[in-house]
Structures are given as C-alpha cells and as structure tokens.
Amino acid sequence: MMPGYWMDETSGVLRPAVEAYLAGSTMTPEQIAALRAYLRQWIGSPVWDQNPHATEGDRQQLAMMRRLIDMLTSRATIEAWIAGVVEMGMDPL
C-alpha cells in the first residue's frame, strides 16, 4: 500500500502545515504535530520495505528514520529528517 500524500488529505489541517513549512514560515505546535503525523504514516508505509534493490544498510537507515519520527518537534528537526529521507531517494513533500 502506498503512503498517503499530503495533497490528497481532506481534513484541512495538513495542507496549511505543509504550506507553512515549504514557505519557511513560523509553524505553530499544531502544524508541527500535523506534519509529524503525516510523515509518520508516510515513512511507516510498508511500500518502503518492498524495495528489491535495498541493501542491509538501506533497511537500517529506513528503520532509523522511522525511529526518529517522534523527535520531530521543531522546524529544524523536521528539516533535518526530510533532508535525510531525500538523501535516501525519498521525498514526502
């Protein structure tokens, strides 16, 4: 199953959070929580476990990114986390 994509979300909560992040705007605690929840479901998708070309190092890095998700409590930690998954060839935004 593919992870949900933020542009398809319909509650009206996530889009302003992503837009604030992308614009470099100050994010409220609620926006940070919404973005963290989105990133949690995105990185937790089983689709990422099905890469037939993944090495053991790739699998370990994926597991680490999944463990770090609860530490995303600020714009800076979100930026660092997203940079990490982008480096892995994945882009949640």
C-alpha positions, 0 to 999 in steps of 0.5 A: 500500500502506498503512503498517503500524500499530503495533497490528497488529505481532506481534513484541512489541517495538513495542507496549511502545515505543509504550506507553512513549512515549504514557505519557511514560515513560523509553524505553530505546535499544531502544524508541527504535530500535523506534519509529524503525523503525516510523515509518520504514516508516510515513512511507516508505509510498508511500500518502503520495505518492498524495495528489491534493490535495498541493501542491509544498510538501506533497511537500517537507515529506513528503520532509523528514520522511522525511529526518529519520527517522534523527535520531530518537534521543531522546524529544524528537526523536521528539516533535518529528517526530510533532508535525510529521507531525500538523501535516501531517494525519498521525498514526502513533500 
